[in-house]
Amino acid sequence: MIEQGENGFRLTTEHTSYWFEVTKFGHLEHLYYGPRVNAQSPEGVRLKRTAYIGSSIAYDPSDEMYCPDQMCLEWSDNGRGDFRRLPMELKMPDGSYVTDFTYQGAEILSGCAPMESLPTAYGQDAETLKITLKDTSSEIYITLFYTVFEKCDVITRRMVLENRTDPESPNPPISLRRISSMMLDIPNRNFELRTFSGGWSRETHMHRQTLMSGIFENSSTTGGSSNRHNAGFLLGEGSASEQNGLVYGFNLIYSGNHCGTVELTPHDLIRVTLGINPHCFEWNLAAGEKFETPEAVMTCSNRGYNGVSHQFHDFINEHIIRGDWKKKERPVLFNNWEGCFFDFDRKKLMGLAKDAKELGAELFVLDDGWFGARNSDKAGLGDYNVNPKKFPKGLKAFADEIRAMGMEFGLWFEPEMVNEDSDLFRAHPEYAVRVPEKKPVLGRNQLVLDLCRKEVQDYIIENVGAVLDEAGISYVKWDMNRHIAEGYSPILTNQGEFYHRYMLGLYRVFREIFEPRPHILVETCSSGGNRFDLGMLCYSQQIWASDDTDPVERLAIQGGLSYLYPISAVGAHVSMAPHQQTLRNTPLSTRFNVSCFGCLGYELDLKYLTPKEKEEIQAQIQFYKAHRRLFQYGVFSRTEHAREGKILWQCVSPDRAQAIVGFFQGVQHAVEGYDHITVTGLEPNGIYRIETKAQYLYINRFGGLMKHVLPVELNPDGLIIRTANRHFTLQDCVEVYEADGAMLEAGILLNNQFVGSYYNTQTRLLGDFGSSLYVVEKTEK
Ligand code: GLA
């Protein structure tokens, strides 16, 4: 709800309030953002200005207490006495950097306000407040947009800058050197900042830090939103936990260079800005032109970090994800990459497909290497002709064969790239991004295509579109495997526009390809999670989280992502162990138990699976299908009460009748203490049955200890044991309890873990990196 009254503008969601007013000098003073308040007078929440703070600059001689640097503002100018990080830096027609934007008027619109150039959140049930400000000495205007998504407790913000100078006048264009989407000023509450950073194969690890005086920047300069620093971040009250306390969340609907700053001032005010990174950015705005900033997303909860995550998840599923796959269950896929890399042909793939189908896969995804001279990562990118040696009858014939087996067919593309060794590069070297006088810098042997150019966009749109239609493809993996190092396009007169124009070009390509084909499930990818952001999620319903498929690593990666993005958006696959990324050996059960808290896939050479492993995978896929809605669209929470080193995740169905809990061990210690599981969010008086999901316990886990388990002594590496291990497993510990929702919230204590050489069916045998799932169902009672 948006109200415009005597006391300014009040934006209300189900559980939050956002309040600001127009000051006597026409600035927008921020009053409050936090848990919902209903009082009519803002005096209680307003930042007080009753004393002049030395060395401050007063905006007007009539009021020496009115010092912009000591105020909470919605937007602020350079050159008016605010010395914090400003949301904008403009070189004005008079050559100065001084601006003074004041209030002109407001308008309340029903629904969202879509942009012409960039993707935005959407939804009929939203409301938008448009506030216009004008510079006091020029015809430059700003429009601030606030869109309120009441049910998800989200408010989005963006800004449009317009140069309304008479095009006939001799004024030079204004130059934009920094332009944020939003700015928020709030008093400090001993805030802790949480960011999600990493690199290739170790994306979105959560980093925590107490704010210190100065400016902290969370940004990317790689041309994409990057695996280094995800655009989303959180600010939680010092005492906030997963379940309790005040937490603010921020994110940006943009896939290019982003920049978020959090400043703690000497007077304990916090300023947050978020938007396009000013790094190498400069945009000239001629008379009559306007510039639209990406939409920033804000949320706030007093129910801790999980509260903020739930709101982000609902918002993304409801107002970001588009197409026929919105809120639809994702298929279990098989992807041939880790199993084959570039070494495959039709025959090998048909063998894999047959096995994948038997295991229960619903979608077969052919990854890199199907086209041109793509037999390694040195050649072929940019070409779209199918490799006739690998597919003698063409791609459509192969796709038809897969469909005839009862699976859908999906295909990998990397359309933004070109190898120098490709037909495209030989024909159009000018399509590649490079600075003519310098040697180009390569990443994974490839160059970036210049998406600022319309003919390059059109080349991709036509070629990808043709392959999709010809082969009847129903899933696309859209990859992008290098950073953009040199931002230069000869078609631009101002190179400071390169990175943003690249993104505008890419978004056009996505729109043109996928809007007419809403039935296609799109999974974007960028060397794993190098572009995991809300801009991508406007065009792809899921994103490949990481090239690291080791489940132990994935706990950190998927755990980090879960703060900002829903499970239904996260691609997670079971792969072969020892893992190619870490050489770590992990149980097959744990590989599944982590991947099922995501969009499940399998990515390994199936021909080396033992009969027992095949049986186990079949059972895993069956289990996942039976609980898929709960995993993908249930309410996901992290539980903080696990013992040190252990991790507990849970998904609860919206009707609170079902839940699944994942218990993840980490490294096993001798004589482990007493573990428990908890489930929050169930009906306190509801009666539930809790049962461990039965898992396979392989005989060779015991090595030489087997003599304690079996009546006869056998060589642990002998033929008998090796054969037995392929066909038989021991019974794992299954626990069954009945408890009410309140007891589940308090915690259910579990059976002991393995101690010494002791084995019986009542002992939880997890070992290093072991894990268990617990299924919680409401009973009729
Ligand atoms: C990237 C992706 C992988 C795979 C390869 C193919 O690394 O993240 O999943 O598709 O490219 O080259």
Boltz pocket constraint, residues with backbone or C-beta under 6 A from the ligand:
constraints:
  - pocket:
      binder: B
      contacts: [[A, 337], [A, 367], [A, 368], [A, 412], [A, 479], [A, 481], [A, 525], [A, 526], [A, 527], [A, 528], [A, 544], [A, 546], [A, 547]]
      max_distance: 6.0
